[in-house]
Amino acid sequence: MDSKYYTSLARALSMALHPLVLPLYLVAMLFTQTTFSLFPTGVKWYLGGSVLLYGSIVPMLAVLLLYKIGWLKDLHIHHRRDRLLPLLIGAIAYMLCALVIAKVPQAAFLRKFMLAAALCELFCLVLSTEWKVSLHLTAMGAAVALLVVMNSLGLTQLFGWLIGTVLAAGLLASARLYLGHHNPRQVLVGFLGGFLLTHIALFWL
């Protein structure tokens, strides 16, 4: 197989596990594999719609708008400085999502994860002022931490999902390195940052 195949595969994996797409997987997992599946349909729509709106749609529209007005060089925001404003918007969006979800007391765990996502965005924002960290691996670190905490607290038994997510994180790290978007340190710091911040948020916020 030639390099074009591996490049296409790495790009496809990067898109499939993009930070703006991961919230969709989160909602699908919670509403089919956990006690969230017992919530009334209306509550599910409310929570799922909130995560979709603030975790995916608002940040995506913000990036498109910033690109249209010339504040971003490209839609992939590979340049470190271009990430600052989108990350700030993302952090605010996740905080708003946490506030909206707080109206459903039974969804406190999901609210904490939205706060964890906001912390991850701020973590990347601070680092991006001087250094380029992997946003993809930060998000995957958060996803792995979520599953670790849920399994350790006995909230659900999703060992298969956990193993699959860890493997996906490894493949994604390889893809980002293969494409030359990051070096090993940027990938590792991103993953560990997302993992640790999510642990802190889920246990202490």
ChimeraX attribute file (.defattr): number of C-alpha atoms within 10 A of each C-alpha:
attribute: neighborCount
match mode: 1-to-1
recipient: residues
	/A:1	5
	/A:2	6
	/A:3	8
	/A:4	9
	/A:5	10
	/A:6	14
	/A:7	14
	/A:8	13
	/A:9	13
	/A:10	21
	/A:11	17
	/A:12	13
	/A:13	18
	/A:14	18
	/A:15	14
	/A:16	13
	/A:17	19
	/A:18	17
	/A:19	18
	/A:20	20
	/A:21	15
	/A:22	19
	/A:23	22
	/A:24	16
	/A:25	11
	/A:26	16
	/A:27	19
	/A:28	14
	/A:29	15
	/A:30	16
	/A:31	17
	/A:32	11
	/A:33	14
	/A:34	15
	/A:35	11
	/A:36	18
	/A:37	14
	/A:38	11
	/A:39	13
	/A:40	9
	/A:41	11
	/A:42	9
	/A:43	14
	/A:44	17
	/A:45	12
	/A:46	14
	/A:47	24
	/A:48	19
	/A:49	15
	/A:50	19
	/A:51	25
	/A:52	20
	/A:53	17
	/A:54	25
	/A:55	27
	/A:56	20
	/A:57	15
	/A:58	17
	/A:59	22
	/A:60	17
	/A:61	11
	/A:62	15
	/A:63	23
	/A:64	16
	/A:65	14
	/A:66	18
	/A:67	17
	/A:68	13
	/A:69	8
	/A:70	10
	/A:71	13
	/A:72	21
	/A:73	13
	/A:74	15
	/A:75	14
	/A:76	11
	/A:77	15
	/A:78	15
	/A:79	14
	/A:80	15
	/A:81	15
	/A:82	21
	/A:83	20
	/A:84	20
	/A:85	16
	/A:86	19
	/A:87	23
	/A:88	17
	/A:89	19
	/A:90	27
	/A:91	27
	/A:92	18
	/A:93	23
	/A:94	28
	/A:95	22
	/A:96	18
	/A:97	24
	/A:98	25
	/A:99	14
	/A:100	16
	/A:101	23
	/A:102	17
	/A:103	12
	/A:104	14
	/A:105	10
	/A:106	12
	/A:107	16
	/A:108	16
	/A:109	18
	/A:110	24
	/A:111	27
	/A:112	22
	/A:113	22
	/A:114	28
	/A:115	25
	/A:116	28
	/A:117	28
	/A:118	28
	/A:119	21
	/A:120	27
	/A:121	24
	/A:122	19
	/A:123	20
	/A:124	25
	/A:125	25
	/A:126	15
	/A:127	14
	/A:128	19
	/A:129	13
	/A:130	10
	/A:131	12
	/A:132	22
	/A:133	26
	/A:134	24
	/A:135	23
	/A:136	23
	/A:137	28
	/A:138	29
	/A:139	27
	/A:140	28
	/A:141	26
	/A:142	25
	/A:143	25
	/A:144	23
	/A:145	26
	/A:146	22
	/A:147	22
	/A:148	19
	/A:149	16
	/A:150	18
	/A:151	15
	/A:152	11
	/A:153	10
	/A:154	9
	/A:155	12
	/A:156	15
	/A:157	16
	/A:158	17
	/A:159	13
	/A:160	10
	/A:161	15
	/A:162	19
	/A:163	14
	/A:164	13
	/A:165	18
	/A:166	18
	/A:167	12
	/A:168	16
	/A:169	22
	/A:170	13
	/A:171	15
	/A:172	24
	/A:173	25
	/A:174	17
	/A:175	22
	/A:176	21
	/A:177	16
	/A:178	15
	/A:179	14
	/A:180	9
	/A:181	15
	/A:182	19
	/A:183	15
	/A:184	13
	/A:185	12
	/A:186	19
	/A:187	24
	/A:188	17
	/A:189	16
	/A:190	26
	/A:191	26
	/A:192	17
	/A:193	22
	/A:194	28
	/A:195	24
	/A:196	16
	/A:197	21
	/A:198	29
	/A:199	20
	/A:200	14
	/A:201	19
	/A:202	21
	/A:203	10
	/A:204	8
	/A:205	13
